[in-house]
Amino acid sequence: MKSEAEALSIDHSLTKDVIGIVATLGKVEDDNLSRVLSEYLGIETMLGVVCKTYEGVKALEAYNKQGSINKSFGLHAFAASVERPLAHRFLVICLENIRSYVGEFVSNDPQRRLALPNPRLPNGETPNGFLGFAVNMITIEGTNLYCVSKNGNELRETLFYNIFSNLQVYRSRQDMLKAIYCIKNGAVSLDGGMIRSPGVFSLGLRHERGIDVKFPIGAERLMNVPLSYLEIEKTMKETRWKKDRTCEDMKREQALLDHARFNYETKKLSHMPSQVYFYRLKLFLSFSFVFCNDC
């Protein structure tokens, strides 16, 4: 969408805050895993648009005074320009507003996987056939590993933790059902088994023609990348993120300072009624045209 919008010279406010579509933001190593995770999420979530902030959400759709959608604005205008008008609802996920993972990460892991405790049977052992948590089985490209959201979080602890939570993945349906009493949020198996939540099962056959929208295969291999390189990349992104936040704070403080100065100057001249109007007008014009360098 970003490349097509740029080619059509559409307002960048539509694309600058958009990270991408859920289905394109992660990869998996196995086709069966891709199929079952995609089916678990459903087509609406897989095609969900992911934005960094609520400003990005507002740039996608606007409404007129009657509350109807303004189809000449945002994503509706873009879709019409490429002859693919939007006729149905679409999901938008705002990283700024969703609850992120709170906890530790796997140490020395280039992919920053979440340190989630493995499920345990009453005897204290991990269930047979347990392969891991879905949120940690998604491989994220390096560009989205650090400081993606406005709060400095990355996609695994925000987007993927929000849509998968503690979803467990098992080798077979039989293994999954044997571990049913230690499945707290949900589980899937590579042969198509699915427990959406405790007591809620998805039964029946998969779609015969398969899932149209899936996570791509061919997980990015970062094992041979030196940790020093990854640390440098992380530091650079964190520095850039801190710079952007500092610039936003400076602009906000400058606006408050200008407002305080304006009020102070007008109050100071309150004993000179005949000149107040003209002086206020002069101050207003001067503050309105103050040049602020972008950070």
C-alpha positions in Angstrom: 0.0 0.0 0.0 2.8 2.4 0.8 4.6 2.0 -2.5 1.4 2.3 -4.5 0.3 5.4 -2.5 3.7 7.0 -3.2 3.4 6.3 -6.9 0.0 7.9 -7.0 1.2 10.9 -4.9 -1.4 10.3 -2.3 -1.1 12.2 1.0 1.6 10.6 3.1 -0.5 11.1 6.3 -2.2 7.9 5.1 0.9 5.8 5.0 3.6 7.3 7.3 2.0 5.8 10.4 1.0 2.4 8.9 3.4 -0.4 9.6 1.7 -3.0 7.3 -0.8 -5.8 7.1 -0.8 -8.5 9.8 -0.2 -11.3 7.3 3.0 -9.5 6.0 4.6 -8.7 9.4 5.8 -12.1 10.3 7.1 -15.4 8.9 7.0 -19.0 10.0 9.1 -22.0 9.2 6.4 -24.6 8.5 3.5 -24.6 6.0 1.2 -26.5 8.5 2.0 -23.9 11.2 1.2 -21.1 8.8 -2.1 -22.7 7.8 -3.3 -23.4 11.3 -2.3 -20.0 12.8 -3.9 -18.2 9.8 -7.1 -20.1 10.3 -7.1 -19.4 14.0 -6.8 -15.7 13.5 -9.3 -15.6 10.6 -9.2 -13.5 7.4 -10.3 -10.3 9.1 -7.4 -10.3 11.5 -4.9 -11.5 8.9 -5.8 -8.5 6.7 -5.9 -6.1 9.6 -4.0 -2.8 9.0 -1.5 -2.1 11.8 -0.8 1.5 12.8 1.6 3.0 15.3 -0.7 5.7 16.7 -4.3 6.7 16.8 -3.4 9.6 14.5 -2.7 6.9 11.9 -6.1 5.4 12.5 -7.8 8.8 12.0 -6.0 9.2 8.7 -7.5 6.1 7.3 -11.2 7.1 7.6 -13.2 10.3 8.1 -16.9 11.0 8.4 -19.3 13.8 7.4 -21.6 15.8 9.7 -24.3 13.1 9.3 -21.9 10.4 10.5 -21.5 8.7 7.1 -18.1 7.7 5.7 -16.3 10.3 3.6 -15.2 8.1 0.7 -13.1 10.8 -0.8 -10.7 10.6 2.2 -8.1 8.2 3.5 -8.1 4.5 2.7 -11.4 4.7 0.8 -10.0 7.3 -1.6 -6.9 5.3 -2.1 -8.9 2.1 -2.7 -11.0 3.9 -5.3 -7.9 5.3 -7.0 -6.6 1.8 -7.7 -10.1 0.6 -8.7 -10.6 -1.6 -5.6 -13.4 0.2 -3.6 -14.0 -0.9 -0.1 -17.4 -2.5 0.3 -17.0 -4.0 3.7 -15.6 -3.3 7.2 -11.8 -3.7 7.7 -9.9 -4.2 11.0 -7.3 -1.6 12.1 -5.0 -2.4 15.0 -3.4 0.6 16.9 -0.2 -0.3 18.7 -0.5 2.8 20.9 -3.8 1.7 22.4 -3.4 -2.1 22.9 -2.0 -3.7 26.0 1.5 -4.9 25.5 3.3 -7.9 27.2 4.6 -7.2 30.6 7.4 -9.6 31.5 10.9 -10.8 30.7 12.4 -11.8 27.4 14.5 -14.8 26.4 18.1 -13.8 27.1 20.6 -13.4 24.2 17.8 -14.1 21.7 18.1 -11.9 18.5 14.3 -12.3 18.0 13.5 -11.1 21.5 11.0 -13.9 22.2 8.9 -13.7 25.3 10.0 -15.7 28.4 6.7 -17.4 28.9 6.6 -20.4 31.3 5.9 -23.7 29.6 2.6 -25.4 30.5 2.9 -28.1 33.2 1.0 -31.3 33.9 0.1 -32.2 37.5 3.3 -34.2 37.7 5.3 -31.1 36.8 6.3 -32.2 33.3 5.8 -30.3 30.1 3.1 -32.1 27.9 4.3 -34.4 25.2 4.1 -32.8 21.7 4.2 -29.2 23.0 6.1 -27.1 20.4 5.9 -23.7 21.9 3.8 -20.6 22.0 2.4 -19.1 18.8 3.6 -15.6 19.7 7.2 -16.9 19.8 7.0 -19.0 16.6 6.6 -15.9 14.5 9.9 -14.6 13.0 10.0 -10.8 12.8 12.1 -9.0 10.3 14.9 -6.9 11.8 13.3 -3.6 10.9 10.4 -4.3 13.2 12.3 -5.8 16.1 13.0 -2.6 18.1 11.1 0.6 19.0 8.2 0.1 16.5 5.4 1.6 18.6 5.3 5.1 20.1 6.1 3.7 23.5 9.2 2.0 22.2 7.9 -1.5 22.1 8.3 -4.0 19.2 5.8 -6.1 17.3 6.1 -9.3 19.3 5.2 -7.8 22.6 2.4 -5.6 21.1 0.7 -6.9 18.0 1.4 -10.6 18.1 0.9 -10.9 21.9 -2.4 -9.1 21.5 -3.7 -11.5 18.8 -2.2 -14.7 20.0 -1.8 -14.2 23.8 -0.6 -17.5 25.3 -1.8 -19.7 22.4 -0.1 -23.1 22.7 1.0 -25.1 19.7 1.2 -28.9 19.7 2.4 -31.5 17.3 -0.9 -33.4 17.0 -4.5 -33.2 18.1 -4.0 -36.2 20.4 -1.1 -34.4 22.2 -3.2 -31.3 22.5 -6.2 -33.1 24.0 -4.0 -34.9 26.5 -2.8 -31.5 27.8 -6.2 -30.0 27.9 -6.1 -29.3 31.6 -3.0 -27.1 31.3 -4.3 -25.0 28.4 -5.3 -21.7 29.9 -5.9 -19.5 26.8 -6.2 -21.7 23.7 -4.2 -24.2 21.6 -3.8 -25.5 18.1 -2.1 -28.5 16.6 -0.2 -28.9 13.3 -2.8 -31.5 12.1 -5.7 -29.0 12.4 -6.8 -29.3 16.0 -8.0 -26.1 17.6 -9.2 -25.0 21.1 -10.1 -21.3 20.9 -10.4 -20.9 24.7 -11.1 -23.2 27.6 -14.2 -25.2 26.8 -14.5 -23.7 23.2 -13.5 -26.1 20.5 -13.4 -25.7 16.7 -14.5 -28.9 15.1 -15.1 -30.1 11.5 -13.0 -29.9 8.4 -10.7 -27.2 7.2 -11.5 -25.3 4.1 -11.0 -27.7 1.2 -9.2 -25.1 -1.0 -7.0 -24.0 1.9 -6.5 -20.6 3.5 -6.1 -17.8 1.0 -4.2 -15.5 3.3 -1.3 -17.1 5.2 1.9 -16.1 6.9 4.8 -16.5 4.4 7.2 -19.4 4.8 10.9 -19.0 5.2 11.6 -17.6 8.6 14.5 -15.2 8.7 17.6 -16.8 10.1 19.4 -14.5 12.4 21.5 -17.1 14.3 24.7 -16.4 12.3 24.4 -12.6 12.8 26.9 -11.4 15.5 25.2 -10.3 18.7 27.4 -7.1 18.6 25.8 -6.1 15.3 22.3 -6.6 16.7 23.1 -4.6 19.8 24.4 -1.7 17.6 21.2 -1.8 15.5 19.1 -1.9 18.7 21.0 1.1 20.1 20.6 3.1 16.9 16.8 2.5 16.8 16.5 3.3 20.5 18.4 6.6 20.0 16.3 7.5 17.0 13.1 6.7 19.0 14.3 8.9 22.0 15.1 11.7 19.6 11.6 11.6 18.1 10.0 11.6 21.6 12.3 14.5 22.7 11.3 16.6 19.7 7.6 16.0 20.4 8.1 17.1 24.0 10.0 20.2 22.9 7.2 21.2 20.5 4.6 20.7 23.2 6.6 22.7 25.8 7.2 25.5 23.2 3.4 25.7 22.5 2.7 26.0 26.3 5.4 28.6 26.7 4.0 30.7 23.8 0.5 30.5 25.3 1.8 31.6 28.7 3.8 34.5 27.3 0.7 35.7 25.3 -1.5 35.6 28.4 1.2 37.4 30.5 1.7 40.2 28.0 -2.0 40.9 27.6 -2.6 40.9 31.3 0.3 43.3 31.9 -1.3 45.8 29.6 -4.8 45.5 31.2 -4.4 49.0 32.7 -4.2 50.4 29.1 -7.6 49.5 27.6 -7.3 51.6 24.6 -4.1 49.7 23.5 -5.0 46.2 24.5 -7.0 45.3 21.4 -4.2 46.3 19.0 -1.5 44.8 21.1 -3.3 41.5 21.4 -3.7 41.5 17.6 0.0 42.2 17.2 0.9 39.4 19.6 -1.4 37.0 18.0 0.0 37.6 14.6 3.6 37.4 15.8 3.0 34.1 17.6 1.1 32.7 14.7 4.0 33.1 12.4 6.8 32.0 14.7 9.0 29.7 12.7 9.6 26.3 14.4 12.4 24.2 13.0 11.4 20.5 12.7 13.6 18.3 14.8 
